[in-house]
Amino acid sequence: AKKIGGEGTIVSSTEVCTEEIEDYNGVASNIPQSWTLKSFWNYSLYHVDDLPFLLDDLPQPFTSMRKALEDRRNPNPIRKILPVPTKLPPLPPELEMIEIEESLSLVDSFAE
């Protein structure tokens, strides 16, 4: 496996399933300390922190959950969408020439 140096940030989605959490933890435990791993919730219309109940108390079946979220007496606002960036900063010089296959093998090496 290829080892990386320097510093940087790896961004991913917050996962809820066992296999994906294990992958995330595998990456987290294998990146250098100079790197940061950040995850963000992005899979649903409502942010998990904005739900009117804890995930452990999720109403069952789905219709009960839907009705709780649609209750007009207790509205649950949806967060505003972040603006789309109009310009991204350039890649660091050491990454400009990296090949896609090399990038994928680099990610694979974190999960080993």
Backbone hydrogen bonds, N-H to C=O, Kabsch-Sander energy under -0.5 kcal/mol:
donor,donor_aa,acceptor,acceptor_aa,energy
8,G,34,S,-0.7
10,I,36,T,-3.0
12,S,38,K,-2.3
14,T,40,F,-2.5
21,I,17,C,-2.4
22,E,18,T,-2.4
23,D,19,E,-2.1
24,Y,20,E,-2.6
25,N,21,I,-2.7
26,G,22,E,-2.2
27,V,23,D,-2.3
28,A,24,Y,-3.0
29,S,25,N,-2.2
30,N,26,G,-0.5
30,N,27,V,-1.4
31,I,27,V,-1.1
35,W,32,P,-2.0
36,T,8,G,-2.4
38,K,10,I,-2.8
38,K,36,T,-0.5
40,F,12,S,-1.8
50,D,47,H,-2.3
51,L,47,H,-0.5
51,L,48,V,-0.7
57,D,54,L,-1.4
58,L,55,L,-1.5
64,S,61,P,-1.0
65,M,61,P,-1.4
66,R,62,F,-3.0
67,K,63,T,-2.5
68,A,64,S,-1.9
69,L,65,M,-2.1
70,E,66,R,-1.9
71,D,67,K,-0.6
74,N,71,D,-1.0
76,N,69,L,-0.5
95,L,92,P,-2.1
96,E,92,P,-0.9
96,E,93,P,-0.6
97,M,93,P,-0.5
98,I,95,L,-1.2
103,S,99,E,-2.3
104,L,100,I,-2.6
105,S,101,E,-2.4
106,L,102,E,-2.0
107,V,103,S,-2.2
108,D,104,L,-2.6
109,S,105,S,-1.9
110,F,106,L,-0.9
110,F,107,V,-0.8
111,A,107,V,-1.1
112,E,108,D,-0.7
